[in-house]
């Protein structure tokens, strides 16, 4: 990830169906991305242009680490189970 002007993507839920679909598309398109995985999860997409972080969108420290290390310009986030896992 060398070009500071190149668009970079953040994908939360990177191990989920939608997140991994987005990452596969970005991989085929030659894009760079950072993915957020819940602790214990692993990414189903492997690409040297991708970097993964462990954390939760409900945890401010996880997000801080993700954003401070990403220099990203585009964010993809979709969560479908908020009723089961509400942020405090």
C-alpha positions as CSV (number, residue, x, y, z in Angstrom):
1,X,0.0,0.0,0.0
2,X,2.4,2.6,-1.2
3,X,0.5,5.2,-3.1
4,X,-0.9,7.8,-0.6
5,X,-3.3,9.1,-3.3
6,X,-4.8,5.7,-4.2
7,X,-8.3,5.0,-2.9
8,X,-8.4,2.5,-0.1
9,X,-11.4,0.7,1.3
10,X,-12.4,-0.3,4.8
11,X,-14.7,-3.3,4.9
12,X,-16.3,-4.1,8.3
13,X,-17.7,-7.6,8.8
14,X,-15.0,-8.9,6.4
15,X,-15.7,-12.5,7.3
16,X,-19.4,-12.3,6.6
17,X,-21.2,-13.0,3.4
18,X,-21.5,-9.4,2.2
19,X,-18.1,-8.3,3.5
20,X,-16.3,-11.2,1.8
21,X,-18.3,-10.6,-1.4
22,X,-17.1,-7.0,-1.4
23,X,-13.5,-8.1,-0.7
24,X,-13.6,-10.6,-3.6
25,X,-14.9,-7.8,-5.9
26,X,-12.1,-5.4,-4.7
27,X,-9.5,-8.1,-5.2
28,X,-10.6,-8.7,-8.8
29,X,-10.6,-4.9,-9.3
30,X,-7.0,-4.6,-8.0
31,X,-8.0,-2.4,-5.1
32,X,-6.4,-2.1,-1.7
33,X,-8.5,-2.7,1.4
34,X,-8.5,-3.1,5.2
35,X,-11.0,-5.4,6.8
36,X,-12.4,-5.6,10.3
37,X,-12.9,-9.1,11.6
38,X,-14.5,-10.1,14.9
39,X,-12.0,-11.7,17.3
40,X,-11.5,-15.4,16.3
41,X,-12.8,-14.9,12.8
42,X,-10.6,-15.3,9.7
43,X,-11.0,-13.8,6.3
44,X,-12.1,-16.1,3.4
45,X,-10.4,-13.8,0.9
46,X,-6.6,-13.6,0.6
47,X,-4.9,-10.8,-1.2
48,X,-1.5,-9.1,-0.6
49,X,-3.2,-5.7,-1.0
50,X,-5.5,-6.5,2.0
51,X,-4.7,-6.0,5.7
52,X,-7.0,-7.3,8.4
53,X,-7.7,-6.0,11.9
54,X,-9.4,-7.8,14.8
55,X,-12.1,-5.9,16.6
56,X,-15.8,-4.9,16.7
57,X,-17.6,-1.9,15.3
58,X,-19.2,-1.4,18.7
59,X,-15.8,-1.0,20.3
60,X,-14.3,2.5,19.8
61,X,-10.7,1.3,20.4
62,X,-11.1,-1.3,17.6
63,X,-12.3,1.5,15.2
64,X,-9.6,3.9,16.3
65,X,-6.9,1.2,15.5
66,X,-8.6,0.5,12.2
67,X,-8.9,4.1,11.1
68,X,-5.5,5.2,12.4
69,X,-3.7,2.5,10.4
70,X,-5.7,2.7,7.2
71,X,-5.6,6.1,5.5
72,X,-8.8,4.9,3.7
73,X,-11.2,6.9,1.7
74,X,-14.2,4.6,1.2
75,X,-16.0,2.6,3.9
76,X,-18.3,-0.4,3.4
77,X,-20.4,-1.4,6.4
78,X,-23.6,-3.4,6.7
79,X,-24.8,-5.2,9.8
80,X,-27.9,-7.3,9.6
81,X,-28.2,-8.6,13.2
82,X,-28.4,-5.4,15.3
83,X,-31.3,-6.9,17.3
84,X,-29.1,-9.7,18.5
85,X,-26.0,-7.5,19.1
86,X,-26.9,-3.9,20.0
87,X,-24.1,-1.5,20.5
88,X,-24.1,-0.1,24.0
